[in-house]
């Protein structure tokens, strides 16, 4: 995270310019399904490969086809988690540059229109980012005070599906489809690249050539 928690400017960003995501890191991915795999170990210039056979737990009532179905949806969920993390990171970079730009223009009355445009862009980005997680979270033991949102719910879905060797239930599939539609709608409104990030800031600052990051765009 590149900006303080929303409404908690007293929370430090850290000497490296970022703070940890307040709802923890990404959980482990799905187990590999039964099959034959090749393991490669590299040490210096030497590499060794060996076949590895992964077998289904003989005590599990789930079938290999159940496990394959579970793995498929789990991989799709983790792709979505990666996409959400990327969107949050891009939005955080834009908002960080907005705040740096405002600091640069502070107390310059002739720049008030630029500051107002920066504030409007920041509010739009907060609306998008706030869909993914509660932005007031500080990570300082206040998780119970804020509702879980899209990112955490997606992780919960992955954890729930991965608890057994069975295929996902109809209800789990329906929830996954709902999340897929919601993410697609939000993705249309979110920035998609570093060029978009730079363009947003340049449009606000170009009239005075006052970009706080002249070498980044």
C-alpha positions in Angstrom: 0.0 0.0 0.0 1.4 3.4 -1.0 -1.2 5.6 0.9 -2.4 5.8 4.5 -5.6 4.0 5.5 -8.6 6.1 4.5 -9.3 8.6 7.3 -6.2 7.6 9.2 -3.4 9.8 8.0 -1.5 9.2 11.2 -0.7 5.6 10.2 2.9 5.6 8.9 3.7 4.4 5.3 7.2 3.2 6.3 10.7 4.2 5.3 10.5 2.2 2.0 7.4 4.1 0.8 4.9 1.3 1.4 2.9 -0.5 4.1 1.7 -4.1 4.3 -1.8 -4.9 2.9 -4.0 -4.8 6.1 -5.8 -8.1 5.4 -2.7 -10.2 5.2 -0.8 -11.8 2.3 -2.1 -14.1 -0.3 -2.9 -17.6 1.0 -1.3 -20.7 -0.4 -2.4 -21.9 -3.8 -4.3 -25.2 -4.5 -2.6 -28.6 -4.2 -1.6 -30.2 -7.4 -3.9 -32.9 -8.6 -2.8 -36.6 -8.9 -0.4 -37.2 -11.7 3.2 -37.5 -12.8 5.4 -34.4 -12.5 9.0 -33.5 -13.1 10.9 -31.8 -10.3 13.9 -29.8 -11.2 16.6 -28.8 -8.7 19.3 -26.2 -9.7 22.4 -25.4 -7.7 24.9 -23.2 -9.4 25.5 -24.5 -13.0 24.1 -27.9 -12.2 20.5 -29.0 -12.6 19.0 -32.4 -11.7 15.5 -33.5 -12.7 13.4 -36.4 -11.3 9.9 -37.8 -11.8 7.5 -37.3 -9.0 4.2 -39.2 -8.7 1.4 -37.5 -6.8 -1.3 -40.0 -5.7 -4.8 -39.4 -4.4 -5.3 -39.9 -0.7 -6.7 -43.5 -0.5 -8.8 -42.5 2.5 -10.5 -39.7 0.7 -14.0 -40.3 -0.9 -13.3 -37.7 -3.6 -12.5 -39.0 -7.0 -9.7 -37.9 -9.3 -12.3 -36.2 -11.5 -13.6 -34.3 -8.4 -10.0 -33.1 -7.7 -9.5 -32.0 -11.3 -12.7 -30.0 -11.2 -11.7 -28.4 -7.9 -8.2 -27.6 -9.3 -9.7 -25.9 -12.3 -11.9 -23.5 -10.3 -9.2 -22.9 -7.7 -6.7 -21.8 -10.4 -9.4 -19.4 -11.8 -9.9 -17.9 -8.3 -6.2 -17.4 -7.8 -6.0 -15.7 -11.2 -8.7 -13.3 -10.0 -6.8 -12.7 -6.7 -3.7 -11.8 -8.7 -5.7 -9.4 -10.9 -7.2 -7.7 -7.9 -3.8 -7.3 -6.3 -2.5 -5.8 -9.5 -5.5 -3.3 -9.7 -5.0 -2.3 -6.1 -1.3 -1.7 -6.7 -1.9 0.5 -9.8 -4.6 2.5 -8.0 -2.3 3.0 -5.0 0.4 4.3 -7.3 -1.9 6.8 -8.9 -3.3 8.0 -5.6 0.3 8.4 -4.2 1.2 10.6 -7.2 -2.0 12.6 -6.7 -1.1 13.4 -3.1 2.5 14.3 -4.1 1.2 16.6 -6.8 -1.2 18.3 -4.3 1.8 18.8 -1.9 3.7 20.4 -4.7 0.8 22.7 -5.6 -0.3 23.5 -2.0 -1.1 27.1 -1.3 -1.0 28.1 -5.0 -4.3 29.6 -5.7 -3.9 29.6 -9.4 -3.6 25.8 -9.2 -6.9 25.3 -7.4 -8.6 23.9 -10.5 -5.8 21.3 -10.9 -6.2 20.4 -7.2 -9.9 20.1 -7.6 -9.5 17.7 -10.5 -7.0 15.7 -8.5 -9.4 15.4 -5.7 -12.2 14.2 -8.1 -9.9 11.6 -9.5 -8.9 10.5 -6.1 -12.5 10.0 -5.0 -13.2 7.9 -8.1 -10.2 5.7 -7.4 -11.2 5.3 -3.7 -14.7 4.1 -4.8 -13.1 1.4 -7.0 -10.4 0.4 -4.5 -13.0 0.4 -1.6 -14.9 -2.3 -3.4 -12.0 -4.7 -2.9 -11.3 -4.1 0.8 -12.2 -1.8 3.7 -9.9 1.1 3.2 -10.2 2.3 6.8 -8.3 -0.8 8.0 -5.0 0.1 9.6 -3.7 -3.4 10.1 -3.3 -2.6 13.8 -5.8 -5.1 15.3 -8.9 -3.4 14.0 -10.0 -6.1 11.5 -13.2 -6.9 13.4 -14.4 -3.3 13.1 -14.6 -3.4 9.3 -16.6 -5.7 7.0 -14.9 -8.2 4.7 -15.1 -7.2 1.1 -14.4 -8.7 -2.4 -10.7 -9.6 -2.0 -11.2 -11.4 1.4 -14.5 -13.0 0.2 -12.6 -14.4 -2.8 -10.0 -15.8 -0.5 -12.6 -17.4 1.8 -14.2 -19.0 -1.3 -10.9 -20.5 -2.3 -10.2 -21.8 1.2 -13.7 -23.3 1.5 -13.4 -25.1 -1.8 -9.9 -26.4 -1.0 -10.9 -28.0 2.3 -11.6 -31.4 0.8 -11.0 -33.5 -2.3 -14.5 -33.0 -3.6 -15.6 -31.0 -6.6 -17.1 -27.5 -5.9 -20.7 -27.5 -5.0 -23.4 -25.8 -7.1 -23.5 -23.0 -4.6 -19.8 -22.4 -4.7 -19.9 -22.4 -8.5 -22.7 -19.8 -8.4 -20.8 -17.6 -6.0 -17.7 -17.8 -8.2 -19.7 -16.8 -11.3 -21.1 -13.8 -9.3 -17.6 -12.7 -8.3 -16.5 -13.1 -11.9 -19.2 -10.8 -13.2 -18.5 -8.2 -10.4 -14.8 -8.2 -11.1 -15.3 -7.8 -14.9 -17.5 -4.7 -14.3 -15.0 -3.2 -11.9 -12.1 -3.9 -14.2 -13.7 -1.7 -16.9 -13.4 1.3 -14.6 -9.9 0.6 -13.3 -6.5 1.7 -14.7 -4.8 -1.0 -16.7 -1.2 0.0 -17.1 1.7 2.2 -16.0 1.0 4.4 -19.1 -2.6 5.0 -17.9 -1.2 5.9 -14.4 1.2 8.4 -15.9 -1.3 9.8 -18.2 -3.7 10.6 -15.4 -1.1 12.5 -13.5 0.3 14.3 -16.6 -3.1 15.5 -17.6 -3.5 17.2 -14.2 0.0 18.7 -14.1 1.0 19.4 -17.7 -0.2 22.9 -17.8 2.4 23.9 -15.2 5.0 21.2 -16.0 4.9 20.3 -12.4 4.8 16.5 -12.4 6.2 15.1 -9.1 7.6 12.1 -11.1 9.0 13.6 -14.3 11.2 10.5 -15.1 8.4 7.9 -14.7 6.3 8.7 -17.8 
